[in-house]
Structures are given as C-alpha cells and as structure tokens.
Amino acid sequence: MSAISLLTPKGFRAAGVRSGIKIKRGALDVGVLLCERPATAAAVFTTNKVAAAPVILGRKIICRGRLRAVVVNSGNANACTGKRGLRDAKRMAELCARSLGISADEVLVASTGIIGRPLPMKKIKSGIEAACEKASASAKSALDFSRAIMTTDTRKKAAGRRFAIGKKMVTIAGVAKGAGMIAPNMATMLAFLTTDADITKKALQEALRTAVENSFNAITIDGHTSTNDTAAIMASGMAGNSRITSGTGSAAKFTKMLTAVCSDLAYRIVADAEGGTKVVEVLVSGAASRADARSIARAIADSPLVKCAFYGKDPNWGRIVSAAGYCGARMNPLRTQLTIGGITVFKNGVPARADAKKLSNVMAKHDIAVHLKLGLGKAEYRCLTCDLSHQYVTINADYHT
C-alpha cells in the first residue's frame, strides 16, 4: 500500500510550499490540492462550538457537494479571530480560485496551528500563488502537501487502497495531520482524501461519515476536541466504474475501503502522539448498548491515570476498572473480565492470577490491547489511545511561545 500516494487516484495535483508562517527554517506551511474536473465532494468538521473561520466557511461550501480544490495553511489556526478571520478565510479561497481559474465557491479552506492570531495574509497570498503554480501529480508534490499541513507532527501520515468496482480498479488515498489536541468527535486533525471513483454525492457523504465514525472519531490523545478539525474527500469520477449509489453493494465496498484508509491514518495519528511511546487499543464488548460500550471505552482511554500507568509499564487494572465504573454506563463488576495483551488480570469482581513476567513483557510493547468484557449484552466499541509522558507536558507547555 505504500506505493499509493494522495495523487495516485486519477485527476489530482498538489503542492506544498514555504510562505514563512512557521518560524522553523524551511518548513512548508501552505498546500493546495486540486482536481482537474469538478469533483463530487464531502466533508465533516469539528463538533466544537468554538469553530475556526475556515470551518464556518467550509460548512457552507461543502453543501453543494462539489469541489475543485482545497487550500490549507499550517502554523496559524485562524480561530477566534472574529470577522477578520472570516474575511481572511474567504480571501484564501478567492486567491486560490483566481490562480487556478475556478470559482471561489469550489474551494475548501482549512487552517491549523496557534489559535487567536490573525493570518499573515501577505505571506498567505504569496504561498497560495506559488503552490498553485507549482502543483503537479508527482510523488514529491504529494509528499510536500502532506508536510505543509503538519504542526507538531514528527512524521507524515499517508495511506491508500486499490480495489475493484465491477471490472474497474478504483483507488482511495489520503493524508492526515495530528499529534495533539486529539479527542473523539474529531480533533486537531486535518485529513484530505482523494478517489477516482464515480460516486454520487449522497453515497460519498454517507461513506465518509461512516468511515470517520469508526476511525478519526475513535481515537483520543488528550481528550481535547479542537476548533479546526476537517476531513474532506474529493472524487474525480475518472476510474470509469459504474456510478456508485447509496444503499448498493458497491457503496458498501467503497465504504469499507474508505474506512480502512481512514483507520490507517487514525492509527498513525495516535502513533505520533505528542510525547507518546505506546498505542493502546481499548475494546469494550458484551455491553448492554453501543452507547454504554462507547462511554466506558472513552472513559478508560481518556483517563490520565490509565495513560500514565501505560507510560510507566504498570498493568494497573484498578485504574482501568474504576474508570469503567465512573462513567455512568451499565456495568456489573461481578460479571466483568479485563485482559491486557490477552492476559486476564481481573475477573468477576476480583483480581486474577497472572504471570508477572508475561504481563511485564506485554507492558513493554509499543502496541497494547486492553479488552473489557462486560457480560451484559452483545454491543461493543473499540478506540485507540496513547500513554501520557513527561514529554507531552513539555511540548504543550512550550507550544505557544
């Protein structure tokens, strides 16, 4: 899958350039992703009521279900910037549209970075114009775009899938950014996806919502939902497949593949968590309802005490069980079983005998599975989290300055 880039699907070009928004020397901070023809499009945004200007604008733009381009900057979130912020977001769309010879209402704008500072529009303008002129379908352009959307990320995040719809091969690819201020219901993350599938607006929006719910909405780093989260997909329709419509087998297959791509990206976000050293999968099964399973899984995944225990390689099952018990979901400890890395540590209300050496080996791994079986029903929920280290505090204490 590594050979698939954001620009592998037919009909797309991109670029990433340095405009000087970021202080770091040579850092790319403006990116453009464009489709050669009007693309069917869908997007989902943050649920935070304090939404950034590009999110407010994007919610209006995406209603048409058609896009030609995405323009994004990093280093400045354009959030909590009032009327000026909205004007600047619209100006970004206009500048991109003018450079590409398209309409501004075909351009989705996204920003990420420090909150509360006006965009340096002179730098933004030169960056957008340079990116539009430089845009190509090369692998380097795809890499530059993925680098241009990064903030505290330490590595790029890309994924893709190629599969058949009928007799035609279809490709889905994507890139994402995110390393902190990450919580379910989106987070300080951006995700941009491309596909050459021919698909209706309704089917694409349904597929994206399902994919996001089972990937980006099922991760947490620090429980903090951001102001700028955006996940968007453009479909060029150039694969030549029979059009995918809602409720069909081809729609189900497309959704499955899109979910796989988003899940890959979501894992990469957690694996690159600020200060993180481990990826922890929390699975709650046997719940009376999916809502209960979700509440318990997120209570465990967001608990600072649980996260610190994993950083310290401490199989502290008491913290996990107590987190499950305080969230208000239905739970009976006398019917509950907890395993860590497949080793039972708690069962039916009391600690279980566990091989200390094997458990220590599990806790030393990068990927650790936590499974809480409630014994109350058939519902389940799975999410990803990370540990909490000294480095997380250092990064976020120093971030603003």
Number of C-alpha atoms within 10 A of each C-alpha: 10 8 9 18 25 29 29 23 27 20 20 27 25 30 30 32 27 23 22 20 21 18 8 9 8 11 20 27 30 34 30 32 30 27 20 12 15 18 28 25 27 26 24 21 21 22 16 16 8 15 18 29 27 29 26 16 19 23 15 11 19 20 12 14 19 20 27 26 30 23 26 26 31 23 25 20 25 32 26 18 18 13 10 14 21 20 14 20 27 20 17 25 25 18 20 28 23 14 14 16 9 16 15 21 20 23 27 30 25 29 29 29 23 17 18 15 14 17 21 14 14 10 14 23 17 16 25 29 19 20 26 25 14 15 21 18 20 17 16 15 25 27 20 22 27 27 27 24 30 27 23 17 18 14 16 21 23 26 24 27 20 16 14 13 22 10 10 12 14 23 26 29 26 29 27 25 29 31 26 29 20 27 24 24 21 30 30 23 30 23 24 21 28 29 31 25 28 22 25 18 21 16 21 28 22 15 22 24 18 16 21 22 17 19 24 30 21 25 32 29 30 25 20 18 23 25 29 29 27 26 24 22 25 29 32 25 24 16 20 14 18 15 16 23 17 18 11 11 12 19 21 16 16 25 21 15 21 27 22 19 22 31 22 19 25 28 21 21 29 26 23 25 28 28 21 23 20 25 24 25 22 24 23 27 24 21 24 18 17 17 15 23 28 21 19 29 30 28 21 28 32 24 19 16 17 26 26 17 20 23 20 15 18 15 18 16 19 13 17 23 20 14 21 27 17 13 16 12 17 17 22 13 18 12 14 19 21 23 19 22 20 13 18 20 21 21 18 15 13 12 14 15 11 13 11 10 9 11 19 13 11 19 22 15 14 13 15 20 18 24 21 28 22 26 19 16 13 13 18 21 22 19 23 29 30 31 29 26 19 11 13 16 13 12 14 15 10 8 11 9 6
